[in-house]
Amino acid sequence: MNAIDYSKEMLKNAREKINNVNFIQMDMRNIEMNKKYNGIMLAYSLFHLSKDKVMYFLNIMIY
């Protein structure tokens, strides 16, 4: 399982509470989907983007 967050502090908090996860500090808009996942969860991430950016981002996640 991978977890991505832009905030180093949020990742630090998550690492203290969750094991067996690959935590990555990055901007989700820079993700490259070169791997298939069984599921993707975006918790409050899309609220920070314009509608156009949301549609673009969802397209690269789906296809």
C-alpha positions as CSV (number, residue, x, y, z in Angstrom):
1,M,0.0,0.0,0.0
2,N,1.2,3.5,-0.8
3,A,0.2,6.7,0.9
4,I,0.9,10.1,-0.6
5,D,0.8,13.5,1.1
6,Y,2.3,16.8,0.4
7,S,2.7,17.6,4.1
8,K,5.8,16.1,5.8
9,E,4.1,16.6,9.1
10,M,1.0,14.6,8.1
11,L,3.2,11.8,6.9
12,K,5.2,11.9,10.2
13,N,1.9,11.6,12.1
14,A,0.7,8.7,9.8
15,R,4.0,6.8,10.2
16,E,3.6,6.9,14.0
17,K,0.1,5.3,13.7
18,I,0.3,3.0,10.7
19,N,2.6,0.1,9.8
20,N,3.3,-1.7,6.5
21,V,2.6,1.3,4.3
22,N,5.0,3.0,1.9
23,F,4.6,6.7,2.7
24,I,5.7,9.2,-0.1
25,Q,6.0,12.9,0.3
26,M,4.9,14.5,-3.0
27,D,2.3,16.6,-4.7
28,M,-0.4,14.2,-6.0
29,R,-0.6,16.2,-9.2
30,N,2.8,14.8,-10.1
31,I,2.0,11.1,-9.7
32,E,2.7,8.8,-12.6
33,M,0.3,6.0,-12.9
34,N,2.6,3.3,-14.3
35,K,1.2,0.7,-12.0
36,K,-2.2,-0.8,-11.5
37,Y,-4.0,-0.5,-8.1
38,N,-7.0,-2.3,-6.8
39,G,-8.3,1.0,-5.4
40,I,-7.5,4.6,-5.0
41,M,-8.8,6.8,-2.2
42,L,-8.6,10.6,-2.3
43,A,-9.6,11.9,1.1
44,Y,-10.2,15.7,0.8
45,S,-7.5,16.0,-1.9
46,L,-9.7,17.1,-4.8
47,F,-11.2,20.0,-3.0
48,H,-8.0,21.9,-3.5
49,L,-8.1,21.7,-7.3
50,S,-10.1,23.6,-9.9
51,K,-12.8,21.6,-11.8
52,D,-10.6,21.3,-14.9
53,K,-7.7,19.9,-12.8
54,V,-10.0,17.4,-11.0
55,M,-11.2,16.1,-14.4
56,Y,-7.7,15.8,-15.7
57,F,-6.5,14.0,-12.6
58,L,-9.4,11.6,-12.5
59,N,-8.8,10.7,-16.2
60,I,-5.2,9.7,-15.6
61,M,-6.2,7.7,-12.6
62,I,-8.9,5.8,-14.5
63,Y,-7.1,5.0,-17.7
